[in-house]
Amino acid sequence: MCLAVPGKIVQITQNAANGVDPALTRSGRIDFGGVLRDVSLAYTPEATEGDYVLVHVGFALSVIDEAEANKTLEYLRMMQEPDAAEAPEVP
């Protein structure tokens, strides 16, 4: 089973590589609830600063909206709590 975690793009960097398609070297600094990580944006050329993306093993796989990102983050927080017996209400 694989898990993709949502995070917010706070900075995008275009890394120069000689002879390589620039879209393949694009990366972003992603905020995962206060933890910042550099992630490849090669699979999400449409992503811009402020967007939320789903990240798996260092690659942003898709752009998602803020509501979906927050809902997923809430579920992950609940998994950390040993007494979280009830699921949050889904609007």
C-alpha positions in Angstrom: 0.0 0.0 0.0 1.3 3.5 -0.9 0.5 6.7 0.8 0.6 10.2 -0.8 0.6 13.1 1.6 -0.7 16.6 0.9 1.5 19.6 1.2 1.5 23.2 0.2 4.0 24.6 -2.3 5.8 27.6 -0.8 8.5 28.0 -3.4 9.3 26.8 -6.9 12.8 26.5 -8.3 13.8 25.9 -11.9 17.0 23.9 -11.7 19.2 24.3 -14.7 20.5 21.1 -16.2 22.6 21.0 -19.4 20.6 19.4 -22.2 17.7 18.3 -20.0 14.1 19.4 -20.5 13.6 22.2 -17.9 10.2 20.7 -16.9 12.0 17.6 -15.6 14.2 19.6 -13.3 11.5 21.8 -11.7 11.2 21.4 -7.9 9.3 22.9 -5.1 9.7 23.5 -1.4 6.6 21.9 0.2 5.2 22.6 3.6 3.9 19.5 5.4 2.4 21.1 8.4 5.6 23.0 9.4 8.0 20.5 8.0 9.6 21.7 4.7 10.9 19.3 2.1 12.1 19.7 -1.5 10.0 17.7 -4.0 10.2 17.1 -7.7 7.4 18.9 -9.6 8.2 17.1 -12.9 4.8 15.3 -12.9 2.8 18.5 -12.1 3.9 21.2 -14.6 0.6 23.0 -13.8 1.4 23.5 -10.1 2.1 27.0 -8.9 3.1 28.5 -5.5 0.3 28.3 -3.1 -1.2 25.1 -4.6 -1.6 21.9 -2.6 -0.1 18.7 -4.1 -0.1 15.0 -3.2 3.5 13.8 -2.7 4.8 10.3 -2.7 8.5 9.3 -2.4 9.6 12.9 -3.3 7.4 13.5 -6.3 4.3 15.6 -6.5 1.8 13.4 -8.3 -1.2 15.7 -8.6 -2.6 19.1 -7.6 -5.5 19.1 -5.2 -7.7 21.8 -3.7 -7.2 23.1 -0.2 -10.4 21.6 1.2 -9.3 18.1 0.1 -5.8 18.6 1.5 -7.1 19.8 4.8 -9.6 16.8 5.0 -6.7 14.3 4.3 -4.5 16.0 6.9 -7.2 15.8 9.5 -7.6 12.0 8.8 -3.8 11.6 9.2 -3.9 13.6 12.5 -6.6 11.3 13.8 -4.6 8.2 12.9 -1.9 9.5 15.3 -4.4 9.9 18.2 -4.9 6.6 20.0 -8.4 7.5 21.2 -9.7 8.8 17.9 -12.7 6.6 17.7 -14.9 8.8 15.6 -14.3 10.0 12.1 -14.6 13.8 11.4 -17.8 14.9 9.8 -17.4 15.2 6.1 -19.2 18.2 4.6 
